[in-house]
């Protein structure tokens, strides 16, 4: 029988609808979440591990390369690797900072390098013969200081090229960039791979940021995924027989050992050539036959013609247990 609602019931339903309450049971499994377009293309966990491993090795190489060049305490350590928009990259760059670009050939792409002045000035001081003291903050580096710092930028590019050798990329330092030029470098919606490193120069701390277009980072991730696949080499049909033949012709040392009870030291000290030393064990007591230092068989001392021999009685109990 069809149920007919009266006016009071209709008004109650309308009030619940306007108040956001459906008045019924909550639907199961129909939760709605907002989609954040900026989170598309995020690095998966396994990709983060590959990227991190690669650039942790880069950080170690950079530590050794710059430290050896400057002959002063220098360390680099990877802090984070993430896919973010270029607009978010710009919000993280300090107002006063050192910015430069690096050309990536043959992809015809450009990477951005951002270096904190907290470590840029100490690097410049060391390159000019100082001990790495930091200049007062609040100003950009001069053109002369820029040319001095270019040496470190070229070392960074060289070590990046070594780290990214799976792509056969050439990293070539281009030039220092001004903040207004960086604003037009990429679209703010473009995704980038952002790598953040912590640098220490003579007890001065700062960060180094490397920003790559996603076209470059995606190519790197694909190459890393491919290189991690190990293709099993097909064995030759006669490989097992060849290995067996090599083993059969390999020499091993054999020792025939008998466990003997304790002897008095006076018996050993009174020995002279031609004397017999009576051992406190039966003449038929078996000995242990060791092959390459491992006890494999129980055997007795024997003779065949003019050669000494070992007559094998059985395999060692421990070997028998392992084989079963």
C-alpha positions in Angstrom: 0.0 0.0 0.0 1.5 3.4 -1.0 2.3 5.7 1.9 1.1 9.3 1.5 2.9 12.0 3.5 1.0 14.7 5.2 2.0 18.4 5.1 3.7 18.2 8.5 5.9 15.2 7.4 6.8 17.0 4.2 7.9 20.2 6.1 10.0 18.1 8.4 11.8 16.5 5.5 12.5 19.9 3.9 13.9 21.2 7.2 16.3 18.2 7.5 17.4 18.7 3.9 18.2 22.4 4.4 20.1 21.6 7.6 22.3 19.0 5.8 20.9 16.0 7.6 19.5 13.3 5.4 17.4 11.9 8.3 18.3 8.4 7.2 21.1 5.9 7.8 24.5 6.9 6.7 25.6 5.3 3.5 28.4 2.9 3.8 31.5 3.3 1.6 30.4 6.5 -0.1 32.6 9.0 1.7 33.5 11.9 -0.5 36.9 13.5 -0.3 38.2 16.6 -2.0 40.7 16.1 -4.9 43.8 18.2 -4.6 45.1 18.7 -8.2 48.5 19.7 -6.8 49.0 16.3 -5.4 48.8 14.5 -8.8 52.1 13.1 -9.9 53.5 12.7 -6.4 56.5 10.3 -6.1 55.6 6.8 -5.0 57.4 5.3 -2.0 59.5 3.0 -4.1 60.5 5.9 -6.4 61.4 8.0 -3.4 63.7 5.2 -2.3 65.4 5.1 -5.7 65.7 8.9 -5.9 67.0 9.1 -2.3 69.6 6.4 -2.8 70.9 8.0 -5.9 71.2 11.5 -4.4 72.6 10.3 -1.0 75.5 8.9 -3.1 75.6 12.3 -4.9 75.8 14.0 -1.5 78.7 11.8 -0.4 80.6 12.4 -3.7 80.0 16.2 -3.3 81.3 16.1 0.2 84.5 14.5 -0.9 84.9 16.6 -4.0 84.3 20.0 -2.5 86.1 19.1 0.8 89.2 18.0 -1.2 89.1 21.1 -3.4 88.7 23.5 -0.5 90.8 21.6 2.0 88.3 22.5 4.7 85.5 20.9 6.6 82.5 20.5 4.1 79.6 18.1 4.3 76.4 17.6 2.2 73.4 15.5 3.2 70.1 14.8 1.4 67.2 16.2 3.4 64.2 15.6 1.1 63.1 14.6 -2.4 59.6 15.6 -3.5 57.4 16.5 -6.5 55.9 20.0 -6.0 54.7 22.7 -8.3 57.1 25.4 -9.4 54.9 28.0 -7.7 55.5 26.2 -4.4 59.3 26.2 -5.2 59.2 30.0 -5.6 57.5 30.4 -2.2 60.4 28.5 -0.5 63.2 30.5 -2.1 64.5 33.2 0.3 64.2 36.8 -0.9 68.0 37.2 -1.0 69.7 34.1 -2.3 72.1 32.8 -4.9 70.3 31.4 -8.0 71.7 29.8 -11.1 70.7 27.5 -13.9 72.3 24.4 -15.3 71.7 23.2 -18.9 70.8 19.5 -19.4 71.9 18.1 -22.7 70.7 16.6 -24.9 67.2 17.0 -23.4 67.3 20.7 -23.9 66.0 21.3 -20.4 67.3 23.5 -17.6 67.7 22.8 -13.8 67.6 25.4 -11.2 70.2 25.7 -8.4 69.5 27.7 -5.3 72.1 28.1 -2.6 71.7 29.9 0.8 74.0 32.9 1.3 74.7 31.4 4.7 77.0 28.9 3.0 77.7 30.9 -0.2 79.7 33.6 1.6 81.8 31.1 3.6 82.6 29.2 0.3 83.6 32.5 -1.3 85.8 33.3 1.7 87.6 30.0 1.5 88.1 30.3 -2.2 89.7 33.7 -1.6 92.1 32.3 0.9 90.1 32.8 4.1 89.0 30.3 6.7 85.3 30.2 5.9 84.0 33.1 8.0 80.5 34.3 7.0 80.0 37.8 5.7 77.1 39.8 7.2 73.8 38.8 5.7 71.3 41.2 4.0 73.0 41.7 0.6 73.4 39.9 -2.6 76.8 38.6 -3.8 78.8 40.9 -6.1 79.9 40.1 -9.7 83.4 39.3 -8.5 82.1 37.0 -5.8 79.8 35.4 -8.4 82.7 34.5 -10.6 84.5 33.0 -7.6 81.5 30.9 -6.6 81.2 29.6 -10.1 84.0 27.1 -9.4 81.8 25.4 -6.8 78.8 25.4 -9.1 80.8 23.6 -11.7 81.8 21.0 -9.2 78.2 20.5 -8.3 77.3 20.1 -12.0 80.1 17.6 -12.5 79.0 15.5 -9.5 75.4 15.6 -10.7 76.5 14.4 -14.1 78.3 11.5 -12.5 75.2 10.7 -10.3 72.8 10.8 -13.3 75.0 8.9 -15.7 72.3 6.3 -16.3 70.6 9.0 -18.5 73.9 10.0 -20.2 73.1 13.7 -19.5 75.6 16.5 -19.6 75.3 19.1 -16.8 76.6 22.4 -17.9 76.6 25.4 -15.6 75.0 28.4 -17.5 74.9 31.5 -15.4 73.7 33.2 -12.2 70.0 34.2 -12.4 68.2 37.2 -10.9 65.0 36.6 -8.9 62.8 38.2 -11.6 64.3 35.9 -14.2 63.5 32.9 -12.1 59.9 33.9 -11.8 59.6 33.4 -15.6 61.7 30.3 -15.7 58.7 27.9 -15.6 54.9 28.1 -15.2 53.8 28.1 -11.6 51.6 25.1 -12.2 54.4 23.0 -13.7 55.5 20.0 -11.6 59.1 19.8 -10.5 61.4 17.4 -8.7 62.8 19.3 -5.7 65.9 18.0 -4.0 66.9 19.7 -0.7 70.4 19.2 0.8 71.9 20.5 4.0 75.4 21.9 3.7 78.0 22.6 6.3 81.0 24.8 5.6 83.4 25.5 8.4 80.6 25.3 11.0 78.2 27.4 8.9 74.9 25.7 7.9 72.7 26.3 4.9 70.7 24.6 2.2 71.2 23.7 -1.4 68.1 23.1 -3.5 68.1 21.5 -7.0 64.9 21.8 -9.0 64.4 19.7 -12.1 61.4 19.7 -14.6 59.2 16.6 -14.3 60.2 15.5 -17.9 63.7 15.0 -16.6 62.8 13.4 -13.3 60.3 11.0 -15.0 63.0 10.0 -17.5 65.4 9.3 -14.6 62.8 7.3 -12.7 62.0 5.1 -15.7 65.7 4.5 -16.2 66.2 3.6 -12.6 63.3 1.2 -12.7 64.7 -0.5 -15.8 68.2 -0.7 -14.4 66.9 -2.4 -11.2 65.4 -5.3 -13.3 68.0 -8.0 -13.4 67.8 -10.2 -16.5 69.0 -13.7 -15.7 71.7 -14.8 -18.0 70.9 -17.9 -19.9 73.3 -20.7 -18.9 75.0 -22.8 -21.6 73.6 -26.3 -22.0 76.8 -27.9 -20.8 77.4 -25.4 -18.0 76.7 -27.9 -15.2 79.0 -30.5 -16.7 81.8 -28.0 -17.2 81.5 -26.9 -13.6 81.5 -30.5 -12.5 84.7 -31.2 -14.5 86.4 -28.2 -13.0 85.5 -29.3 -9.5 86.6 -32.9 -10.1 90.1 -31.7 -11.1 90.4 -29.3 -8.2 93.0 -30.3 -5.5 91.9 -30.4 -1.9 94.0 -31.0 1.2 93.2 -34.2 3.2 94.1 -34.9 6.8 93.6 -38.2 8.7 93.4 -37.4 12.4 93.1 -39.6 15.5 91.9 -38.4 18.9 94.6 -39.4 21.4 94.3 -39.3 25.2 96.6 -37.1 27.2 100.3 -37.9 27.3 102.6 -36.9 30.1 105.1 -34.2 29.2 108.0 -36.4 30.4 107.1 -39.0 27.8 107.4 -36.3 25.0 110.6 -34.8 26.4 112.3 -38.2 26.6 111.7 -39.1 23.0 114.7 -39.6 20.7 115.1 -40.9 17.1 114.1 -44.6 16.7 112.0 -44.7 19.9 108.3 -45.7 19.9 105.7 -43.6 21.5 102.9 -45.7 22.8 99.5 -44.0 22.2 96.7 -44.6 24.6 94.2 -45.7 21.9 93.4 -49.0 20.2 95.3 -49.8 17.0 92.0 -50.3 15.2 90.4 -47.1 16.4 89.1 -45.1 13.3 90.2 -41.6 12.5 88.6 -38.6 11.1 89.2 -37.8 7.4 89.1 -34.1 6.9 88.7 -32.6 3.4 89.7 -28.9 3.1 89.5 -28.6 6.9 86.0 -30.1 7.1 85.5 -33.5 8.8 83.6 -35.6 6.1 84.4 -39.3 6.7 85.4 -41.8 9.3 88.4 -43.8 8.1 91.3 -46.0 9.2 94.9 -45.9 8.3 95.7 -48.3 5.4 98.4 -49.1 2.9 98.3 -49.9 -0.8 101.6 -51.0 -2.2 104.2 -48.4 -1.2 101.7 -45.7 -0.6 99.8 -44.8 2.5 96.0 -44.8 2.2 92.8 -44.1 4.2 90.1 -46.7 4.1 86.8 -44.9 4.3 84.3 -46.6 6.7 81.4 -44.2 6.6 80.3 -40.6 6.3 80.3 -38.4 9.3 77.0 -38.5 11.3 76.6 -34.7 11.0 77.0 -34.8 7.2 74.4 -37.6 7.1 71.9 -35.4 9.0 72.4 -32.4 6.8 72.0 -34.5 3.6 68.7 -35.9 4.8 
